[in-house]
Amino acid sequence: MRTYIGGHQAVSVNDFIELALGTPAELWLGVEGESEEERAARLDAARDILADNPELPDDVSRVVAEVIEAQAPELFNVVPLIRPAGRRRPSRRGAAA
């Protein structure tokens, strides 16, 4: 079975990430062993992309949250912490100013 997204075939996890972001993940994360010149060029390209698409960070955050929720919903199961009855913070009302 083949998967196509917007006319592009996705054959690996990296393909899906790149198609979801619209850019390769390496643009944002870098690659091991890159030179200072390569890093500067990569960051310059990333700045240009963000300038052209200021909503990209919000879009990426939404996609990541949706993937986590679908693949590992237990990460969103939050249990509120309850303070023991005898251990309350002292009130600031009575503090000298």
Disulfide bonds with the S-S distance in Angstrom:
none
